[in-house]
Amino acid sequence: MSVESPDVPTSPPTGGPEMIPRESIEFGPLIIAFDDRVLRPRPWTAAQSEWAADLVPSFSPGPRILELCSGAGHIGLLALSLVDERHPGASLVAVDLNPAACAYTLLNAAAAGLEDQVDVREAHIEEALYTFETFDLVIADPPWVPHAEIGNYPADPELAIDGGDDGLAVTWPCVQAARLHLAVGGAMVLQLGTTAQVDALRERLAAEGDPLQILEVREHEGGVLLRLARTVEEDLL
């Protein structure tokens, strides 16, 4: 899919008119609506939003945030609300392939009073962004359950959890998008499932000479959070 105009999202969300929220959950100060077509928000992932918000450079006026695999939008929206308190004028681009997820992100943005600061794009990661776009912060919560294990999670929608053979099939496009679209001084906060996946990603980054590096890892009960950024030398080139 080609993108020709900076004023039009790659694809408008289509999850919409028939969508009736079945549940809602408190996520920090936000109330997040969802149903069984999207992954149920995990409370621990608020740590991803909070860490991401702390990484926005202090000199950034109106920081731009990108969330990949946004689901119901809870992680990106909480990050946006926290960043906007410190840096007014912050904005969020949220990307997901699931039309229901995109519709819920819009609904939840409106409920939080953030709809004017949120651009939701229903698209594959590789097709969702304009070439010239840059972001101060990239957040990604890709599916990370190995395909052979998704049967262990019958309550979760397959699209939201199936990470392919090693659980990293969607992670790599997220990292590639961050490499192409992170602004100078920007950071990525990525969620994975296990430290073994962290090691596998680190090995691939090193093998490919990737300018992005894993700089910090934080383990949580429900998963692992990583901070990635370009080396200082790369950003100065």
N, C-alpha and C positions, 0 to 999 in steps of 0.2 A: 504494500500500500504506500503510495507516495503522499507526501505532505507538501502542499503548495502555498498555503496561506498561514501566517502566524496567528491569525485571528480565529481559526476554526480548529477545535480538537480533532485528533485523528479520526475518531468515530464517536458519535454521541452515545451515551449510555442508553441501553434499550431494555433494562430490567423492569421498567417502571410502572405503568398505570395499574397493573393487577397486583402490585406488591403491597401486601399487608403485613407489617411487622408482627412476628409472633412472640418475640421476646425482646427485652432490653436489659442492659447491664450498666452499672456504674463503672466508669473507667477514668480514674482521676476525678476531675470536676465535671466530666462529660457524661451524658447518658447516650449509650450506643445501642441502636436498634439493629436487629438481625433476624434471620430465620435459618432453616436448615440447609439452604442453598449456599451459605457462606460459612466459613470457619467461625466457630464460637470464639469471641475474644477471650484471651487468657489474661487474667489480671497481672501476671508477672511481666507481661510484655510492656507495661507502662514504663518499666526500667529502660527499655529501648528508646522510648520517646524522651524521657528525662535526660538520658545520656546524650542523645542527639542534640537536644536543645542547648546543652552546656557546651557543645562543640562549635556553635556558630561564632565566627570571628567577631570580636567586639566592634570592629570598624565597619561591619556590614550594614548599610542602610537598606531597609526593605529586603531582608534575606529571602532567597528563593529556595524552596525545599522540594525535593522530588521523592515520592514514595512509590516503590515498585512492588507489585503483588499486594495491593492495598487492602484486599478483603473488604470488610465493612468500613474501613477508613480510620479505625480507632487509633492506631499507632501514629499515623501521619497527622491526624487532626489534633491529638493531644500535643504532639511536638509543635505544631503550628500555633496552638493557643499559648504554649509556654514561650516560644520564641517571640511571638507578637507582643507579649507583655514587656519584653526587654528591647525589642527592635520593632517598633510600630511599622506597619506596612508589609509585614512578611506575607508570603504567598506559598501555596502548595499546588503542585501538579501530582495527581494520584493516578496511577496506571494499574489496570487489571484486565484480564481477558474475560472474566466472568461478568455478564451483564447485570446479574443481581447484585454482585459486589459493588459495581459502579453506581447502581441506583441507590444502594444503601449509603455509600460514601456521600452522595449528594444529599440524601435525607438527613444524615447525621451532621453534615456540615451546616445545613439550614437550622437544625435544632440547636446547634452551638453558636449560631449567629455568625458563622464564618463563610457562608456561601459565596460572598463576593470576593473572597480571597482564595477560592478553591477551583481548580480546573481539573475535571475528571475525564480521563481518556480510556475508552474501552478498546484495547488493542494489544497485540503482541509487543513485548518490550522493544524488540528490534525496529518496530514500525511506529512507535508512539511519540518519538521526540523529533523536534526540528533540529537540523544540523547545527544551527548557531546557538541553541539554548545552552546555558550553563546554570549550575545550581551550587549554592553554598553548602548544601547538605543533601546527601542521598541516604534514604532509609529503605531497607529491603527486608522483607519477610517471605522469602520464596518457600515453596514446598520443599521439605527436606527429609521426608520419610522415604527410605528405600522402597522401590516398588514392591518387592517381595514381602514387605511388612505392612502394607496399607490395610490389609484385612484385619489387623489388630485394632483398627480405629474405625469401627463400623458407623459411628455417629458423625464422622467427619466427611464432608464431600471430597470425593477422590481428586478433583481438580485442585483443591486447596492444599493437599498434603503429598501428592505423588511426585517425588523428586527424582524419578528414574532409577536406574540400577544402583547407583551409589548415593542417591539422595542429593546430588549436586547438579542435576541436569538443568535446572532453572537458575541456580545460583550463578553459573558462569555468565549467562546473558546479563544478569544484574550487575556483575562486576565489570563487564565490558561497557555497559551503559555509564557506569560511574567513571570509568577511565576516560570516556569521550566527553562527558558533560560536567564533571566537577570543575568548579571555578578554582582559580589559584587560591590556595589556603583552605580549600574545602575538605570535607571529611565524609566518609561513608560509615554508617552503622548497619551492620548486616547480622541477621539472625540465622543460626544453624542449630542442628540438633545435638551434635556430639563433638567432643574434642578431636576424635578421629577424623571427622569431616574438616575441622579446622586445619589439621595437619595435611590432609590431602589437598586442600585449597592452597595452603602455603607452598607446598611442593610444586603445584602447577604454576603458580605465580612466578616462582623462582625459575622453573624450567623454561618459561616463555619470556623471561626477562621483563616481566610486566613492571611498569613504573609504579603501580599501586602496591603497597606493602601492608601486611597486617601488623599494626603497631601495638595493639592491646587486645586482650581477650578477657571477658568476664563471664564466669560460669554462674548459671542460675538453676533452680530446681527444674524448670521446664525446658531449658535449652541453653544455648551459648550465644553471647553477643560479641561481635568483633568490631574494632575500629580500624578502618583502612584509610590511607591517604597516600598521595604521591610523596616521594622523597623531596626534601627541600631543594636539592640540586635540580630535579626535574621541573619543579614549579618555577625555578628562576630562569630556565632556558627560554 
